[in-house]
């Protein structure tokens, strides 16, 4: 149930999430493999969110989305990842 509620909240901001995700992914791919630590990736997403948004409301949604996303990845929660990946349209 909780995932469905989050999914609805995120659906309202799908374009914003996709834009920030693509910017994050581009920056991530530029990093050397040996520097792709969990701490570095979290800092990178926070910096990307800050650079790509202008309002606190947008940042709030993005912080929560990517927090949920990283938690699902770390826990290998395939069900949660499936819900979150529906929102991210990887267009490359």
C-alpha positions in Angstrom: 0.0 0.0 0.0 2.7 2.4 0.9 4.4 2.0 -2.4 1.3 2.8 -4.3 0.9 6.0 -2.4 4.5 6.9 -3.2 4.0 6.0 -6.8 1.1 8.4 -7.1 3.1 11.2 -5.5 6.0 10.5 -7.8 3.8 10.3 -10.9 2.9 13.9 -10.5 6.6 14.8 -10.9 7.6 12.2 -13.5 9.2 14.6 -15.9 11.2 16.3 -13.2 12.4 12.9 -11.8 13.4 11.8 -15.3 15.3 14.9 -16.0 17.3 14.7 -12.8 17.8 11.0 -13.2 19.3 11.5 -16.7 21.6 14.2 -15.5 22.7 12.0 -12.6 23.3 9.0 -14.9 25.4 11.1 -17.2 27.6 12.4 -14.4 27.7 8.8 -12.9 29.0 7.4 -16.1 31.8 10.0 -16.2 33.1 8.8 -12.8 36.0 6.3 -12.8 34.9 2.9 -11.5 37.1 3.1 -8.4 35.4 6.3 -7.2 31.8 4.9 -7.5 31.3 4.5 -3.8 28.0 4.6 -2.0 28.9 7.9 -0.3 30.1 9.4 -3.6 26.9 8.5 -5.4 24.7 9.9 -2.7 26.7 13.2 -2.8 26.4 13.2 -6.6 22.6 12.8 -6.6 22.3 15.6 -4.0 24.5 17.9 -6.1 22.5 17.0 -9.2 19.2 17.7 -7.5 20.5 21.0 -6.2 21.7 22.1 -9.7 18.6 20.9 -11.6 15.9 22.4 -9.3 15.0 25.8 -8.1 12.2 25.2 -5.5 12.2 23.4 -2.2 9.1 21.5 -3.1 10.8 20.0 -6.1 13.8 19.1 -4.1 11.6 17.5 -1.4 10.1 15.1 -3.9 13.4 14.3 -5.5 15.2 13.7 -2.2 12.4 11.2 -1.2 12.4 9.5 -4.6 16.1 8.9 -4.7 16.2 7.9 -1.0 13.6 5.3 -1.8 15.5 4.3 -4.9 18.9 3.9 -3.2 17.2 2.0 -0.3 15.6 -0.4 -2.7 18.9 -1.0 -4.5 20.8 -1.6 -1.3 18.2 -4.0 0.0 17.8 -5.6 -3.4 14.1 -5.1 -3.1 12.9 -6.1 -6.6 9.3 -5.2 -5.9 10.1 -1.7 -4.8 12.6 -1.2 -7.7 9.9 -2.3 -10.2 7.6 0.4 -8.9 10.2 3.1 -8.9 11.6 2.0 -12.3 8.1 2.5 -13.8 8.6 6.2 -13.1 12.1 6.4 -14.6 12.0 6.2 -18.3 15.5 5.6 -19.5 15.4 7.2 -23.0 19.0 6.6 -24.0 
